[in-house]
Amino acid sequence: MQKILVRELLSLFSSIQTLEWCLDLGITEVTVYAFSIENFKRSKDEVDCLMELARKKFAKLLEEK
């Protein structure tokens, strides 16, 4: 796994933690800007991996709350 991908994964986990705090505080709607146009310059495999990871993490978060 490339170093840049590891950084993106850590950022995603921070975003998930923030969303969990919002739910704990009763905030039920948020807007997340998590993937910039710059990121689409990455390889298709890298983009697919990041999108799939985000989809799974957000789905899990919704199931838990």
N, C-alpha and C positions, 0 to 999 in steps of 0.2 A: 504494500500500500504506500502510495506516495505521501511525503510530508504534508503537502497542501491538502490532501484528502483528510488526513488526521486532524488538521486544524479546522476544517469544515465540520467534521464529526463532533469535535468539542464544542463548536459554536452551536450546532444543532441541539446538543444535550443542554446547553445553557438556555436555549430558547424553550425547550420542553420544561425545564425547571421554572422558568418565568411564567409559563402558561399554567403550571400546577399551582403556583402562588396565586395567580389571578382567580382560578377556580375556588381555591380555599378562601379567598376574600369575597367571594360572591360575584366576581366580575365574569359575566357569561359571554361577552363578545369582545374580541380583540382583532386588530389587524396586524398581520405579521408580514414584513417585507424580508424574506429570507433567502431569496435567490436572485441576484442581480443579472442583468444582461451580460455582463462580463463573464459570468460563470458558464455561459453557453459557448464560450471559446474553448472550453475543455473538451477532452475526447468524449465521444458518445458513451463509451463504457463508464467513464467517471461521472458524467451527468446522470446516466441511468442509475448508477449505484446510489448517488446522493438523493435522487428523487424517490427511489424505492425505500431507502432508509427513512426519509422524512415521512413518507406515506404510512409506513408501519408504525413509527413512533407516534404520529398524530392519531392514528386509529386506536392504538393502545390507550393513549391518554383519554380519548372519548369513551372507551369502554369502561375505564376505571372510574370515571365521574359520571 
